């Protein structure tokens, strides 16, 4: 049962939404998973979705995107993995990334939520692991 599983706190794993210029000199946005741990993480499962809340002050109906699921067998220490591309059209939503993985047989699990309009120019920082500007969530 779920209550019998020890879910240790997640440390050393980050989700970043970063941008880079394409050949048309426009920005492409991607979601990255970074392993800052000193050991590899394995059997990585990432579920992503976007949503707005019903009590949105704009009076609009609640919005939801499709739920996407991604699996990566392994991510070595200090490496990163592109999870998916993301369109600026969904930056006004909560963008949730639920990450589960194993280290030495122990499961780790965490939700990373980028709240509405947090992916903006003012919040961009240089992400050294990627060599790109992005919004970092630990």
Backbone torsions as a table, in degrees:
resi	resn	phi	psi	omega
1	UNK	NA	156.7	-177.6
2	UNK	-60.1	-36.6	-178.4
3	UNK	-66.2	-19.0	-179.7
4	UNK	-88.5	-5.9	-179.2
5	UNK	-91.5	131.8	177.6
6	UNK	-84.5	109.2	176.5
7	UNK	-97.0	94.6	179.0
8	UNK	-69.8	154.6	-179.8
9	UNK	-64.1	142.6	179.4
10	UNK	-81.0	131.2	175.4
11	UNK	-143.5	144.3	175.3
12	UNK	83.6	3.4	176.6
13	UNK	-117.2	131.1	-177.2
14	UNK	-128.1	150.2	171.2
15	UNK	-115.4	133.6	-178.2
16	UNK	-130.4	136.6	168.7
17	UNK	-106.9	112.5	-172.4
18	UNK	-124.6	159.2	-179.5
19	UNK	-121.2	151.6	172.3
20	UNK	-147.3	150.6	-178.6
21	UNK	-78.1	139.4	176.9
22	UNK	-96.7	-174.9	-177.0
23	UNK	-67.6	-15.4	176.7
24	UNK	-93.3	9.0	-179.4
25	UNK	63.3	30.4	175.4
26	UNK	-115.2	161.3	-178.5
27	UNK	-87.8	132.1	168.0
28	UNK	-104.6	138.2	-178.9
29	UNK	-110.5	137.2	178.4
30	UNK	-136.7	153.4	175.7
31	UNK	-100.7	130.4	-178.8
32	UNK	-120.4	147.4	170.3
33	UNK	-111.7	126.4	-178.5
34	UNK	-116.2	131.2	175.6
35	UNK	-100.6	102.5	178.4
36	UNK	-91.9	2.0	178.7
37	UNK	-70.3	165.4	178.1
38	UNK	-89.1	2.2	178.7
39	UNK	-131.7	161.6	178.5
40	UNK	-71.1	150.6	169.5
41	UNK	-110.6	146.1	-174.2
42	UNK	-129.5	166.3	177.9
43	UNK	46.4	58.3	-174.7
44	UNK	-86.8	126.7	179.0
45	UNK	-122.4	123.9	-179.6
46	UNK	-122.4	124.4	174.8
47	UNK	-110.6	130.9	-179.1
48	UNK	-125.8	144.7	175.6
49	UNK	-159.7	159.2	175.0
50	UNK	-121.7	145.3	-179.5
51	UNK	-159.7	156.6	171.2
52	UNK	-117.3	159.5	-179.1
53	UNK	-88.5	156.6	-179.9
54	UNK	-65.9	-29.0	-178.2
55	UNK	-90.3	27.6	176.6
56	UNK	-57.0	130.2	-174.9
57	UNK	-71.3	-11.5	-179.6
58	UNK	-75.7	-13.3	179.8
59	UNK	84.7	-2.4	179.6
60	UNK	-76.2	163.4	175.1
61	UNK	-67.7	154.5	175.8
62	UNK	-62.9	142.1	179.4
63	UNK	-114.5	149.0	177.1
64	UNK	-142.6	142.4	172.1
65	UNK	-99.0	174.0	173.0
66	UNK	-65.6	152.6	173.3
67	UNK	-92.0	126.7	179.0
68	UNK	-111.1	145.1	179.5
69	UNK	-124.6	135.9	-178.2
70	UNK	-130.9	143.2	176.9
71	UNK	-129.0	135.4	176.3
72	UNK	-130.7	126.8	-175.9
73	UNK	-64.3	-37.6	-175.0
74	UNK	-160.6	147.6	174.0
75	UNK	-136.4	113.1	-176.4
76	UNK	-68.4	162.0	177.7
77	UNK	-55.7	131.7	177.3
78	UNK	78.0	0.5	-179.3
79	UNK	-96.4	166.9	175.5
80	UNK	-131.5	162.9	-178.6
81	UNK	-138.1	132.6	172.0
82	UNK	-73.0	125.7	178.9
83	UNK	-87.9	-50.7	-178.3
84	UNK	-167.4	165.4	169.6
85	UNK	-84.4	151.8	178.4
86	UNK	-136.9	139.7	-178.8
87	UNK	-95.2	140.7	176.7
88	UNK	-58.2	-18.9	179.0
89	UNK	-60.6	-19.1	-178.5
90	UNK	-107.9	8.8	-180.0
91	UNK	-67.7	-18.8	178.9
92	UNK	-81.4	-2.4	179.2
93	UNK	-101.4	166.6	164.6
94	UNK	-71.7	124.2	177.1
95	UNK	-109.2	110.8	-172.1
96	UNK	-108.2	133.9	175.8
97	UNK	-125.5	112.0	180.0
98	UNK	-99.7	114.9	-173.7
99	UNK	-111.5	126.7	174.3
100	UNK	-126.1	141.9	179.8
101	UNK	-161.1	172.2	179.5
102	UNK	-121.0	144.5	167.3
103	UNK	-129.9	118.3	179.6
104	UNK	49.4	45.1	176.1
105	UNK	81.3	-4.7	179.0
106	UNK	-96.7	131.0	179.6
107	UNK	-85.0	142.5	175.5
108	UNK	-128.7	147.2	-170.4
109	UNK	-154.0	129.9	179.7
110	UNK	-156.3	144.2	171.9
111	UNK	-97.1	131.9	173.6
112	UNK	-112.8	118.1	-177.7
113	UNK	-119.0	121.4	173.0
114	UNK	-92.9	111.0	-175.2
115	UNK	-70.7	163.0	-177.5
116	UNK	-52.8	136.4	176.7
117	UNK	58.9	25.6	173.9
118	UNK	-87.6	-16.2	179.6
119	UNK	-94.1	79.8	-177.4
120	UNK	-133.9	163.0	-177.9
121	UNK	-51.0	-41.6	-176.6
122	UNK	-64.9	-23.8	-177.7
123	UNK	-96.5	-1.3	-179.8
124	UNK	-71.6	135.5	174.2
125	UNK	-131.6	161.8	174.8
126	UNK	-74.9	127.3	178.4
127	UNK	-106.1	99.8	-174.0
128	UNK	-56.2	-36.9	-178.8
129	UNK	-62.3	-25.4	-178.3
130	UNK	-106.0	-23.3	-172.6
131	UNK	70.2	26.4	-178.6
132	UNK	-131.9	164.8	171.3
133	UNK	-90.0	140.5	179.0
134	UNK	-167.5	179.1	175.0
135	UNK	-104.0	119.5	-173.3
136	UNK	-100.8	135.7	177.4
137	UNK	-127.4	121.6	175.9
138	UNK	-105.3	NA	NA
